[in-house]
Amino acid sequence: MLIVSVMLIVLLIRMLRVSFYDRYSAKENDACSPAAVARFYPSRPRRSNGNRKPAWVIDAVLDLYMEENSSYRVTMYAFNRLYAHTGMSVSLNTVYVWVQKYRSERETIRVRTRNHFPAPAPANLRWCLDGTGKVDAGGVQHFYWVQLTTGRA
């Protein structure tokens, strides 16, 4: 009985060893072979050399995405067009990663400030434009655009 069990164990070890070696002795040019699968390694992430985008770039991209409620590609094109003069550009993957990364943070802020009224601010301070109307001697009203100045050069 003992001899039969020892022989079964030896036979089992030999079968395992043969199947183990057969797996790695497959043809190298066979794309479906386990040897070809064992050689596959995903590419390493590209390094940015520690050059992160400034914080204002992330804020601008997220603001563009939220204001337009558009796709990642439209946001990328809009940012690259609006800020080309600064020398900053973003890729499609960068926009996607940032939107996914800050999605929960933006949702939390939106829920907290959902029913709040904005603080009173001077009219049209964001665009620095205002409009006024004047009536001439004939009683016709004319509309004029006025550029607001903040006193800074």
C-alpha positions as CSV (number, residue, x, y, z in Angstrom):
1,M,0.0,0.0,0.0
2,L,2.8,2.4,0.9
3,I,4.6,1.6,-2.3
4,V,1.5,2.3,-4.4
5,S,1.0,5.7,-2.8
6,V,4.6,6.6,-3.2
7,M,4.4,5.7,-6.9
8,L,1.3,7.7,-7.4
9,I,3.0,10.8,-5.8
10,V,6.1,10.4,-8.0
11,L,3.8,10.0,-11.1
12,L,1.9,13.1,-10.1
13,I,5.0,15.2,-9.6
14,R,6.3,14.1,-13.1
15,M,3.0,15.0,-14.7
16,L,3.1,18.5,-13.1
17,R,6.7,19.0,-14.0
18,V,6.1,18.1,-17.6
19,S,3.1,20.4,-17.9
20,F,5.0,23.2,-16.3
21,Y,7.9,22.9,-18.8
22,D,5.6,22.4,-21.7
23,R,4.0,25.8,-21.0
24,Y,7.3,27.6,-21.4
25,S,8.7,25.6,-24.2
26,A,5.9,26.8,-26.7
27,K,6.9,28.4,-29.9
28,E,8.0,32.0,-29.5
29,N,6.1,33.2,-32.6
30,D,2.8,31.8,-31.5
31,A,0.7,34.8,-30.4
32,C,-1.7,32.7,-28.3
33,S,1.0,30.6,-26.6
34,P,1.4,31.0,-22.9
35,A,5.0,32.0,-23.5
36,A,3.9,35.0,-25.5
37,V,1.4,35.9,-22.8
38,A,4.0,35.6,-20.1
39,R,6.2,38.1,-22.0
40,F,3.5,40.8,-22.0
41,Y,4.1,43.7,-19.7
42,P,2.0,46.9,-19.7
43,S,3.9,50.1,-20.5
44,R,5.1,52.1,-17.6
45,P,3.3,55.4,-17.0
46,R,5.1,58.4,-18.6
47,R,6.9,60.6,-16.2
48,S,6.2,64.3,-16.1
49,N,9.6,65.0,-14.5
50,G,7.8,66.6,-11.6
51,N,6.4,69.4,-13.8
52,R,2.9,69.7,-12.5
53,K,0.4,72.0,-14.1
54,P,-0.3,75.1,-12.0
55,A,-3.4,75.1,-9.8
56,W,-5.1,77.8,-12.0
57,V,-5.0,75.4,-14.9
58,I,-6.9,72.7,-13.0
59,D,-9.4,75.2,-11.8
60,A,-9.9,76.7,-15.3
61,V,-10.4,73.2,-16.9
62,L,-12.9,72.2,-14.2
63,D,-14.8,75.5,-14.5
64,L,-15.0,75.1,-18.3
65,Y,-16.2,71.6,-17.9
66,M,-18.9,72.6,-15.4
67,E,-20.0,75.8,-17.2
68,E,-20.5,74.3,-20.6
69,N,-21.6,70.9,-19.3
70,S,-19.9,69.4,-22.4
71,S,-17.6,66.6,-23.3
72,Y,-13.9,66.2,-22.3
73,R,-12.9,66.9,-25.9
74,V,-14.8,70.1,-26.2
75,T,-13.4,71.2,-22.8
76,M,-9.9,70.4,-24.0
77,Y,-10.3,72.4,-27.2
78,A,-11.9,75.3,-25.4
79,F,-9.0,75.5,-22.8
80,N,-6.3,75.2,-25.4
81,R,-7.9,77.9,-27.5
82,L,-8.5,80.3,-24.6
83,Y,-5.1,80.0,-22.9
84,A,-2.9,79.5,-25.9
85,H,-1.3,82.8,-25.2
86,T,0.0,81.6,-21.8
87,G,1.7,78.6,-23.4
88,M,-0.5,76.1,-21.4
89,S,-2.3,73.2,-23.0
90,V,-3.9,70.1,-21.8
91,S,-4.5,66.7,-23.4
92,L,-7.8,64.8,-23.5
93,N,-6.6,62.3,-21.0
94,T,-5.6,65.1,-18.6
95,V,-9.1,66.6,-18.7
96,Y,-10.6,63.1,-18.1
97,V,-8.3,62.3,-15.2
98,W,-9.0,65.7,-13.5
99,V,-12.7,65.5,-13.9
100,Q,-12.8,62.0,-12.5
101,K,-10.4,62.9,-9.7
102,Y,-12.3,66.0,-8.5
103,R,-15.9,64.8,-9.3
104,S,-16.8,64.0,-5.7
105,E,-15.2,67.2,-4.3
106,R,-17.2,69.3,-6.8
107,E,-20.4,67.4,-6.0
108,T,-19.9,68.0,-2.3
109,I,-19.4,71.7,-2.9
110,R,-22.5,71.8,-5.1
111,V,-24.7,70.1,-2.5
112,R,-23.5,72.4,0.3
113,T,-24.1,75.6,-1.7
114,R,-27.2,74.5,-3.6
115,N,-29.7,76.9,-2.0
116,H,-27.4,79.7,-1.1
117,F,-27.7,83.2,-2.6
118,P,-24.5,84.8,-3.8
119,A,-23.1,87.6,-1.8
120,P,-24.0,91.1,-3.1
121,A,-21.4,92.4,-5.6
122,P,-21.2,95.5,-7.8
123,A,-23.0,95.1,-11.1
124,N,-21.2,93.4,-13.9
125,L,-17.8,93.1,-12.1
126,R,-17.0,89.9,-13.8
127,W,-17.1,91.2,-17.4
128,C,-16.3,94.8,-16.5
129,L,-19.1,95.9,-18.8
130,D,-22.3,97.8,-18.1
131,G,-25.0,99.3,-20.2
132,T,-26.8,102.6,-20.0
133,G,-29.6,104.3,-22.0
134,K,-30.0,107.9,-23.1
135,V,-33.0,109.5,-24.7
136,D,-32.3,112.1,-27.5
137,A,-34.4,115.2,-28.3
138,G,-36.6,113.2,-30.6
139,G,-37.6,110.8,-27.8
140,V,-35.6,107.9,-29.2
141,Q,-33.8,105.8,-26.6
142,H,-30.2,104.8,-27.4
143,F,-28.3,102.1,-25.7
144,Y,-24.5,102.5,-24.8
145,W,-22.0,100.0,-23.7
146,V,-19.8,101.2,-20.9
147,Q,-16.5,99.6,-19.8
148,L,-16.0,99.7,-16.1
149,T,-12.6,100.4,-14.7
150,T,-11.4,99.3,-11.3
151,G,-8.7,102.0,-11.0
152,R,-5.9,99.6,-11.7
153,A,-3.7,100.0,-14.7
